[in-house]
């Protein structure tokens, strides 16, 4: 493949389209609506987990080959379980159903709000939505042509129109919610978990490489280089869009406080600026963005399970995950968001650790580094999750509260650093013994 600026731009737009979906639309404006005057420190933390780690994740998984090979650096048993948990969370368990429930909420607010048949409309919408996504996902190597050339430019144009409308109707930012008063950067860092993009990066890396091969690229080094460039470009574009959405959320939160989620934050401003047309505009933004990400997730999950169980054809996996997602998506957006918090608190720390280790060129030379850091961080996250759920003895829970940054939701960080140090130290001792 001749690596022209056109091809690189196309891949940047494709990677952006894969990442930018339901969570990316609703969490930055909701953060800003709550953070008020502390929006920008909170957004700095948010961008670290919602942009920095996803970009590194694309690089990490293309360097390792795929998520299974990366997890195998910890242990074969870890590689058998951890990728399965990741794909279920990023796939039919949480992220795929969220694309339909989020976009339907906006469609309902635009024209169906108050209807007695709303549950039936939601079921019909989810069936059509996942049927369309499934048809596009049947050809995963053609996503560059479908997402990068058509849907992504349309999405950016729609978001730009909403942002311009926000500039024409300025309002001061609102009051700072309690959770953003003392440590807005840390709270924003934790909010970035909700986009699920660091996890998605480990899933999308394989699809990105597949699309680069579809453009004619064959050399492994060239694929890694182009994937890294596409990730960096998409990260920069995500940053610009997040800043626009945060400003929209800050303005909306100042004018109409009390929204329950980011979809409501955006709908309040869109309805105020553009009226019914604004609600239709916002609904179009959500449908396009969520469809983009749903296609990528269906492709990634179906590809993974087809590789693990090749006797089941790829289209059958796509259809299965689409049908499961239809059922879960009809539970409702707020319920899905509530369920996602403990799952992400369990998975995200180990995902961040694996990404950082994969980006360190000498990490594999220390044979105990991956096992110690991987198992140790996962164990720490599981124990802290159990403590938060109130299932551990009171004395143990009280002892865990003494961990640095426990109150801020980063209690796993100190144990992780200890396990990293132990893995590196023991590896060096083993090499010199």
N, C-alpha and C positions, 0 to 999 in steps of 0.2 A: 504494500500500500504506500502510495506517495503521501507523506504526512503533510498535507496542506493546512493552511489556516482554516479553510472551510471545514475539513474533516474534524479538526480539533474543536472548533466552535460547536459543531454538531454533537460531538461526544460530551462536551460540557453541558449543553442543554439537555441531553439525554440523562446524564447523571443527576443533574438538578431535578429533572422531572421524576426520577426514581425516588429521590429523597423527599421532595416537597409534597407532602400530602396532608392528611387530616390534622395530625398533631402540629405540624409546622404552621398551619393556618391559625389554629385556635390558641396555642400556648403563648406566643409572644404578645399578642394584644391583651390576653387575660393577665399575664405577668405585669404589663405596664399599667393596666387598670387598677391592679392591687398595689403596685409599688409606688405609683404616683410620682412624687418628686425624687424618689430613689430609683426611677426606672433605669437609668443608664448604668449605674453600678451593677444592678441586678442583671441587666442585659449582657454585661461583660462576662459574668459567670455563666449565664445561659449559653452564650456563644461558644464558650470553651467546650461544653459537653454536646452542644447541638451543631457545632461546625468543626471545631478543632479535632476532636476525637473521631468523628465520622470520616474526615479527610484522611487522617492517619490510618483509620480502619481499612479504607480502600487500598492504601499502600500495603498494609500489613497482610491482608488476605491474598493480594496478587503476588506478594513475595513468597508467602507460604504455599500457595497453590490453591487451597480452598479452606473452609472453616474446619473440616474434619482433620486435615493435615496439621493445621495450627493447633487444634486441641490435642492431637496425638503427641505433641511435644511435652504435654503434662503427663499423660499416661494413656495407654490404650482403653482402659475402662472409662476414663474421663472423656475420651474421644467418642465413646459409644453413647454416652448419656448427655453431655453438655450440648453438642450441636442439635440433638433432638429437642431439648428444652428451648433452645434459641429459636429453632424453626417453628415450633408450636406457638411460642409467644409472638414472634414477628409475623406469623402466618394466621391460621384459622382460629387460634386461641384468643388473640387480642387485636393485633394491628389490622388484619384484613377486614374483620367485621366493623372496626372503627371507621374505616373509610366510607362505608355505606351509611352507618348511623349518623356520622357527622354531616355528610352532604345532605342526607334526608332532612335533618333538622332545619337546615337552611332552606331547602325546597318547601318544607311545610310552613315555615314562617313567611315565605314569600307568597304563598297562595292557598295553603290548606289549614292554617291555624284555626282552631275551634271546630273543625269538622268532627262529627260523631264517628265517622268512618276512618279516622286517622290510623289506627292499627292496620286496617286493610290496605290503606294507601301505602303504608310503610312496607308491608309485605310485598305488594306489587312492585314498589320501587326497588327493593332489594333484589327481587328476582330479575328485573330488567338490568339493573346495575351490574350484577355479577355475571349475567349472561354476556353482556357487552365486554366486560373485563376478561372473561374467560376466552372469548373468541379472539381478542387481540393477543392474549397470552399464549395461544397455541403456537405462535411462531416467536420464541424468545430472542432469536438472533436478528429479528427485524424491528426490535424496539427503537433502534436509532432512527429509522425512517419514520416511525409512527409518532413517537414521543418528541424526539428532538426537532423534527421539521414542522410538526403541526401543533400538537397540544401544548408544548411548553411556550412557544411564542404567544399563543392565544392566552395562556394563563398569565404571563407577565403583563400583557396589555390590559387585562381585566383588573389586576392588582394596581397597576399604574393609574387607571381611571379612578379607583376608589381612593388612592392616596392623594391625587390632585383635588378631589372633592373635599377631603379632610383639610387640606391647606386652605381651601376657600371658606371653610367654616371653623375657624380656630376657637379653641377653648383652653383654659388653663388645666394642667394636670391635677388629678385629685389628691386626696389625703393618702398617707402611707399606711398600709395595713400592718398589723403587729408583726407578722412574720418577715416583713422586709425592713423593719426599723433598725435592728441591731446588726445584722449580718446580711445585707442585701446581695453581696457577691456570692456567698455560699448558698443562699436560698435560690438565686438564679441558676447556680451550678446544678442544684438538685432538680430544679424545674426542667432543665435540659434533658434529664432522663426521660421525661414524658414523650419527647419526640420519637424516642426509640431509634434514633439515627445511628448511634454508635453500634448498636446491635445490627441494624439494617445494613451497615457498611460491610460487616462480615458475611452477610447473605448476598448483597449486591455485587461484591467483588467478582464472583464467578460469572454473573450475567454481564458485567462490564467487559470482562475479558472475552466472553463469547461474542459480544457485539463488535469488539475490535477485530476479532478474527473474521467476522462477517464483512468488515470493511477491507479485508485483504491482508491484515497484519498477521505474521506467522511466528516471528522470533520472540522467544520468551522475554528477553531483555527489553525489546521494543514495546511489547505489551505492557510490561511493568512501568516503563517510562510514560507511555501514553495514558495509562490508567491514572498514574500520579498527577499528570498535567490536567486530566479531566477532573479529577477530584479537587485539585486546587482551584481550578476555574469555577467549578460548581460551588465550592465553599465560599469564594468571593461573592458570587451571585446570591447565595443564601444570605450572606451577611447584609447585603444591600436590602433585600426583601424583608429580612427580620427587622431592620431599623425602621423601614416604612411601616410595618405592621405594629411595631412597638409605639411609634408616634400616634398611629391611629388609635391604639388601645389606651394610651395616656389621655388623649383628647376625649375619647368616649367615656373613660372612667371618671374624668373630671366633670363631665356634663350629666352623665346618667350612672351614678354609682349603684352597686348592688347586684350586678350581673352574676349569674351562677357559673358560667363558663365562657370561653373565648368566642363561641358562636354567637352568644347573646351580645357580647361586647361589640362585635363587628356589625351585627344586625341593627343595633341601636343607632350607630353612626350612619350606616348606609341608608337607613330609612329616613333619618333626619335630613341628610344632605340631598338625596336623590328621590325620596318618596318611594312609592311602589316600584318605580324603575330601579331604585337603588337596591331593593330587596331582590329583584330579579337578577341584577348584576352580581350581587354577592352569591346568590344561589348558583349562578353559572361558574363563578370562581371556585366554589367548593366542589361542584360536580367534576370539573376538569382536573383540579388538583388531586382529588381523591381517586378518580379513575386512573390517573397516571401511576400513582403509588400502588394501587390495588393490582394493576397489571404486572408491575415489577415484582411485587410480593408473591403473587400467584405463580409467576414464572420461576422465581427462585425456589420456592418451597416445592413445587412440582418437580423441578429438576433434581433437587436434593433427594427426595424420596424415590424418584425413578432410578437414581444412581444406586441407592441402597437396596431397592427391590425392583430390579430391571424387568421382572416378569409382568409387572403392572405397567402398562404403557403410560407415557407422559400425559396424553390427553385425559386419561382416566383420573390421574392425580389432580389435574386442573379442575375437572368437574367435581370431584369429591370435596376438595377444599372450598370450592365456590358454594356448594350446597350446605356444608357445615357453617360457612360464614353467613349464609342467608338466615339460618336459625339464630345464631348468636347476635347478629346485628339488630334483630328485632327486640332484644332485651332493653335497649335504650342507651344513649350516649353517656349519661351520668353514671349508670351502673357499670359500664365497660371501663370508664375512667377510674372509678373507685377500685375495681378489681385489678387494674394494671399497676397500682402503686406498690403493693407487696411483691408482685412478680418482678418488677423492675428493680426494686431495692435488693432482691436476691441476685439477679443476673448482672446488673450493671457494673458492680465493682470488679468482678472477674473479667468482664468484657474489656474494661478500661486497662486492666493489668496485662491481659494478653496482647492488646493492641500496642501498648508501650514496649513490651518485651519483643514483639515481632519487628518493631522499628529499630531496635538496637542491634547493630550488625554482629556483635560479639556474644549475644545472649546464648545462642545455641552451643557455644564453646564451653559454657558452664553447665554440666549435665544435670545438676540438682536445682538449678535456678527455676526452670519452668515448673517442675513438680512441687517444690516447696511453695512457690508463690501462687500457683494455681489452686492446689488443694487447700492451702492455708487461707487464702482470701475467700474461697467459696465457703469454707467452714465458718469463718468469722461472719460473713454475711448471713448465713443460715442461723447462727446463734443469735445475732442481733435482731433478725426478723422474728425469731421465736420470743425474744425478750419483749419486743414491741407488741406482740400478740398476747402477752401475759400468760404464756404457758410454761415459763421457767420458774423455779423457786424464787421467792422474793429476795433472798439473800444474794443469789447469783445475779439477778436483774439489777440490784442495787450496786453490786460490784462493777458490772458492765457500765453503769452510768458514770463511773470514774474515768472511763477512757477519754482521751482528748477528742474534742469535736463531737462527742456523742450527742449532745443536745442539739447540735446543728445537723444531724443526720449523716455524719461522716465518721462514725465510730469505727468503721472497718479500716480506715486509713492507717492508723498506728499499727495494728496487727499485720497489715499487709506489708508495711515497711520492715517490720521485724522478720517476717518470713522471707522477704527479698534478701535482706542482709544475711540471714542464715543460709539460704540457698547459694548465694555467691560465696560466702565464707567456706562452707563445707565443700563446695566444688573445687575451690582453690586448694584446700587442704588435701583433698583426694588426688588432685593432679600432682601435688608435690610430695605425696607419701610414697 
